[in-house]
């Protein structure tokens, strides 16, 4: 018997029925232009909510507020433990609203409600808690100077907040990406202007309400939804922003670098991927098959680290492909509020057209879909989980990031060649290895040019585990203690004795 579709809570329907505003200097305000934009429910293509469209003038106001908060406001004198307490309080508030945030995320992004409940919201809560702990542990070093300077100087380093941070985030994990960005910046004492993606601004705006409720002083967190080419570009280019942190496409990452060059603001980038997932012939096939399927199909394939190129030892190729295809065909597709659904729609018409374009190009270049290969249904932006075989190294579906539920399965015969094949991409975000042989696993891990290597698992995230890319997958790392470097400057202090 089919389970009943969940109805949104009244807090959620109430929130989406109001026009979303900008959070600037602790106040909710309209855009200076008075313009708004629509955010859509991707399961139906219908307008879900309207939101103020921030632009250059709003970014200017937000930067002024963030600058004042950083230089002279209460935040500039706050103790580290108080910063930690505020972050912890925010985590508690968010946790208390888990269902509301999960529903908003599912409506705006399309992902299944059960996934938002189990992954997006708890991971965001955990992120705020993890960085609440770091606030009191930002330390420098004492340094012994060499040569004839011994004993004549006292030298030490201090880590200070970089200042006003601009943060531009994508639509695939809207709340979680906001947490990834806000938590470390606030932990070390920066002030922030956050620009959510135009496709999915709602959870960031609701989070802004909780940020104010938690008691963060005005101007510390400013949230300016708007389009990339307007609000995003103005933030990246702003001469009074000290640091820009961006998560999104490699193409836009390059634009950010150019825009940031004006005042040489610090830049960190978490960009695209075309991650290899490698199954050796001695792998535990019963774990590797569902592992490979979820590595690509999780979040409708809309993860930057999706295991989109599956390399399989040719001895087990047919068996694994068959297993992954069976897994794919069992995935239940539908609107996120249906509890029986495993996969929702893609986020937007644009993404839907892009992914369908890749399916078409794969077909034209000679790839064969063993399962999927087309849209699902005829309403909303649903795409069938797809497994392609008979690909060649030069095909677009093998080289380019599709950002949808499309896997290319590629056989290999020589383990000594697999690292080179896996590394044959402009990206280097993540990789997976499936084997029972610990020596082979670590030897291969050392050869892979990727920021994360998962062994006998995939898509395991933790606030404590750094994440980011080699090559064109980015600059710097998110999460763990590594991200603290993105938001701090090191000052060397040297005193003559
Ligand atoms: P996608 O192509 O998957 O939508 P993008 O990289 O375009 O991903 O978007 C990620 C984020 O970057 C979004 O918040 C978007 O508004 C923003 N963005 C897009 N273009 C620009 C730009 N030229 N400058 C700054 N931000 C941008």
Boltz pocket constraint, residues with backbone or C-beta under 6 A from the ligand:
constraints:
  - pocket:
      binder: B
      contacts: [[A, 168], [A, 169], [A, 170], [A, 171], [A, 195], [A, 196], [A, 197], [A, 198], [A, 226], [A, 227], [A, 228], [A, 229], [A, 231], [A, 232], [A, 233], [A, 234], [A, 236], [A, 247], [A, 248], [A, 249], [A, 250], [A, 252], [A, 253], [A, 255], [A, 256]]
      max_distance: 6.0
